[in-house]
Amino acid sequence: MTKQNLSFLDTIKPFFKGIGQIMLQNNAWTGLLFMVGICCGSYVMGIAAIFAVITGTTTAMLLKYPNDEISDGLYGFSAALVGVALICFFQPTVATWAAILIGSVLATVIQRLFIAKKIPAFTFPFILVTWLFLCLFHYFPSLVKPQLASNDTNNYLTLFAHGFGQVIFQVNIWAGILFMIGIFISRPIAAIYAIVGIALSSMIAYQLKEPVNDIYLGLLSYNAVLCAITFAGKKREDLIRGLIAVILSVLIMIKMRDLNLPALTFPFVLATWLVLIIKIIPLKASNK
């Protein structure tokens, strides 16, 4: 491989890593599989993800954020989620694309604020920005047109694919399968944890009498996927924390649905923060 080819690969790696970091994977090949999966579900969402991740990463470069953080894709994933989310909720009009551009920049700046303070933001910048635009477009509906709901066949065989797919707003079965493969090639134990998270969260949702169709669609388990991946490890403590986070994420998700609030990945973020706080408290007590 020539130096020119290597230089090109080094240039595009941060963008694919930015896609991979949506599910906490610092792996360009994982990001590529995620990108292909998104395009399988919707090529417009794929274009939005590419546009957003380039915008977010380029913003970080222009603002001279640390190169190692840019290289690891830390300024691409929240931006990419903003892009996919806005196309999921609204038809691709000029106003929608403008919102993706502005939202990607905002998500990047907010991400930096959390990183600088050494606070694990996860996807919280994406959540804040998307909530902002959902609120804005709610009060100014003439700016955009709501996206039409899509139909999909749901059964037990597709439950796990949907659980992975819904993390990036995908109901296409192949998208979910590609997401799962992407995680597995990056970190096999994370994929195993995620599968367990889907099974556990789906059972809890079923016992709490959530709509079966929504369970099959992965709407009650995608936050659990992220929680499980976050705490994936070989220690018993990792498993316990992962299970607690998964359970909390389902309960938070159900409560937000009851309140008719756009949950996005907030149940994952809140559940993970709570578990991390519980993890830190004993350490602080022992240091006194």
C-alpha positions in Angstrom: 0.0 0.0 0.0 1.4 3.4 -1.0 2.0 6.3 1.4 -0.7 8.2 -0.4 -3.2 5.4 0.3 -2.2 5.2 3.9 -2.6 9.0 4.2 -6.1 8.8 2.8 -7.0 6.0 5.2 -5.7 8.0 8.1 -7.7 10.9 7.0 -11.1 9.1 6.8 -10.6 6.9 9.9 -11.8 9.5 12.4 -15.1 9.8 10.5 -15.8 6.1 10.5 -14.7 5.9 14.2 -17.2 8.7 14.9 -19.9 6.4 13.5 -18.6 3.4 15.5 -18.5 5.5 18.7 -22.3 5.6 18.6 -22.1 2.2 20.3 -18.8 3.0 22.1 -16.6 1.2 19.6 -13.3 2.9 18.7 -13.0 0.9 15.5 -13.2 2.3 11.9 -14.3 -1.1 10.5 -17.2 -1.1 13.0 -18.1 2.4 11.8 -18.1 1.3 8.2 -20.5 -1.6 9.0 -22.7 0.8 10.9 -22.7 3.1 7.9 -23.6 0.3 5.5 -26.4 -0.7 8.0 -27.9 2.8 8.1 -27.9 2.9 4.3 -29.7 -0.5 4.2 -32.4 1.1 6.3 -32.5 4.5 4.5 -30.0 5.9 2.1 -31.2 9.4 3.1 -30.4 8.7 6.8 -27.0 7.4 5.5 -26.3 10.7 3.7 -27.4 12.6 6.9 -25.1 10.5 9.0 -22.2 11.1 6.7 -22.9 14.9 6.5 -23.3 15.2 10.2 -20.2 13.2 11.2 -18.1 15.2 8.7 -19.6 18.4 10.1 -19.0 17.5 13.7 -15.4 16.2 13.2 -14.5 19.1 11.0 -15.8 21.5 13.6 -13.5 19.9 16.2 -10.6 20.2 13.8 -11.3 23.9 13.1 -11.7 24.6 16.9 -8.4 22.8 17.4 -9.7 20.2 19.9 -7.1 17.6 21.0 -6.0 15.5 18.0 -6.2 12.2 19.9 -9.8 12.8 20.8 -10.6 13.7 17.1 -8.8 10.6 15.9 -10.9 8.4 18.3 -14.1 9.8 16.8 -15.3 11.4 20.0 -16.6 14.4 18.1 -18.5 12.5 15.4 -21.0 10.2 17.1 -23.4 12.7 18.7 -23.4 14.7 15.5 -24.1 11.6 13.5 -27.0 10.7 15.8 -28.4 14.2 15.4 -28.4 13.8 11.6 -30.1 10.4 11.6 -32.6 11.5 14.3 -33.8 14.6 12.4 -34.3 12.6 9.2 -36.2 10.0 11.2 -38.6 12.6 12.6 -38.8 15.0 9.7 -38.8 14.9 5.9 -35.5 16.0 4.3 -36.4 19.7 3.6 -34.0 22.6 3.5 -34.9 23.4 7.1 -34.1 19.9 8.2 -30.7 19.9 6.5 -30.0 23.3 8.1 -30.9 21.9 11.5 -28.6 19.0 10.9 -25.7 21.3 10.1 -26.4 23.6 13.1 -27.1 20.6 15.4 -23.9 18.8 14.5 -21.9 21.9 15.4 -23.7 22.3 18.7 -23.4 18.7 19.6 -19.6 18.8 19.0 -19.2 21.9 21.1 -21.3 20.4 24.0 -19.3 17.2 23.7 -16.1 19.1 24.2 -17.4 20.9 27.3 -18.1 17.5 28.9 -14.8 16.0 27.9 -12.9 19.0 29.2 -14.6 18.6 32.6 -13.9 14.8 32.5 -17.6 14.0 32.7 -18.8 11.0 30.7 -21.4 12.6 28.5 -22.1 9.5 26.3 -24.8 10.6 23.9 -26.2 13.4 26.0 -25.1 16.2 23.6 -27.1 14.5 20.9 -30.1 14.3 23.2 -30.0 17.9 24.2 -29.6 19.1 20.6 -32.4 16.8 19.3 -34.7 17.8 22.1 -34.0 21.5 21.2 -35.0 21.0 17.5 -38.0 18.8 18.4 -39.2 21.7 20.6 -38.4 24.3 18.0 -40.2 22.5 15.2 -43.2 21.8 17.5 -43.8 25.5 17.9 -42.9 26.3 14.3 -44.4 23.4 12.4 -44.5 25.2 9.0 -40.7 24.9 8.9 -40.7 21.1 8.5 -42.9 18.2 7.5 -43.2 15.2 9.9 -41.7 11.9 8.6 -44.3 9.2 7.7 -44.3 6.2 9.9 -42.8 3.0 8.4 -44.1 -0.5 8.7 -42.1 -3.5 9.5 -42.8 -7.2 10.2 -42.0 -8.1 13.8 -41.5 -11.6 15.3 -39.1 -13.3 17.7 -36.5 -13.8 15.1 -36.2 -10.1 14.5 -36.3 -9.0 18.1 -32.5 -8.9 18.6 -31.9 -7.3 15.2 -34.3 -4.5 16.1 -32.7 -4.1 19.5 -29.4 -3.3 17.9 -31.0 -1.4 14.9 -33.0 1.0 17.0 -29.9 2.5 18.6 -29.5 4.4 15.3 -33.2 4.6 14.5 -33.2 1.6 12.1 -36.0 -1.0 11.8 -34.4 -2.8 8.9 -33.4 -6.3 10.0 -30.1 -6.2 8.0 -29.2 -3.0 9.6 -29.5 -4.5 13.0 -27.5 -7.6 11.9 -24.7 -5.4 10.5 -24.6 -3.4 13.8 -24.3 -6.6 15.8 -21.5 -7.9 13.6 -19.8 -4.5 13.8 -19.7 -4.6 17.6 -18.6 -8.3 17.6 -15.5 -7.7 15.4 -14.6 -4.7 17.6 -15.2 -6.3 21.0 -16.9 -9.7 21.2 -17.8 -9.5 24.9 -19.7 -6.3 24.2 -21.8 -8.0 21.6 -22.6 -10.8 24.1 -23.5 -8.4 26.8 -25.7 -6.5 24.3 -27.6 -9.7 23.4 -28.2 -10.4 27.0 -29.4 -6.8 27.5 -31.9 -7.2 24.8 -33.3 -10.4 26.2 -33.5 -9.1 29.7 -35.0 -5.7 28.8 -37.6 -7.4 26.5 -38.7 -9.8 29.3 -39.0 -6.9 31.8 -41.0 -4.9 29.3 -43.3 -7.8 28.6 -43.9 -8.5 32.3 -44.8 -4.8 32.7 -47.3 -5.2 29.9 -45.7 -2.9 27.4 -47.1 -3.2 23.8 -45.8 -6.4 22.3 -45.3 -4.9 18.9 -43.1 -2.2 20.4 -41.1 -4.8 22.2 -40.5 -6.7 18.9 -39.5 -3.4 17.3 -36.7 -3.0 19.8 -38.2 0.2 21.3 -37.8 -1.1 24.8 -34.4 -2.6 24.4 -32.1 -0.3 22.4 -31.2 1.7 25.5 -30.4 -1.5 27.2 -28.0 -2.4 24.4 -25.9 0.7 25.1 -26.0 0.1 28.9 -24.8 -3.4 28.4 -22.0 -2.4 26.1 -20.8 0.3 28.5 -20.3 -2.1 31.3 -19.2 -5.1 29.3 -16.3 -6.8 31.0 -15.0 -10.1 32.4 -15.4 -9.3 36.1 -18.4 -10.1 38.2 -18.8 -6.4 39.1 -19.1 -5.6 35.4 -21.9 -8.1 35.0 -23.8 -6.8 38.0 -23.4 -3.1 37.0 -24.5 -4.0 33.5 -27.6 -5.8 34.7 -28.5 -2.9 37.0 -28.1 -0.4 34.2 -30.2 -2.4 31.8 -33.0 -2.8 34.4 -32.9 1.0 35.2 -32.9 1.9 31.5 -36.1 -0.1 30.9 -37.9 1.5 33.8 -36.8 5.0 32.8 -37.9 4.3 29.2 -41.3 3.1 30.3 -41.8 6.2 32.5 -40.8 8.5 29.7 -43.2 6.8 27.3 -46.0 7.2 29.9 -45.2 10.9 30.1 -45.2 11.0 26.3 -41.6 12.4 26.3 -39.1 11.7 23.4 -36.8 9.3 25.2 -34.1 9.0 22.5 -31.1 7.5 24.4 -31.7 9.4 27.6 -32.7 6.2 29.6 -29.3 4.8 28.7 -27.4 8.0 29.8 -29.4 8.4 33.0 -29.1 4.8 34.0 -25.4 4.7 33.3 -24.8 7.9 35.2 -26.7 6.4 38.2 -24.7 3.2 38.2 -21.4 5.2 37.8 -22.4 7.3 40.8 -23.1 4.2 42.9 -19.7 2.9 41.8 -17.8 6.0 42.8 -19.5 6.5 46.3 -17.8 3.5 48.0 -14.4 4.6 46.6 -14.8 8.1 48.1 -15.9 6.7 51.4 -12.9 4.4 51.6 -10.5 7.4 50.9 -11.8 9.4 53.9 
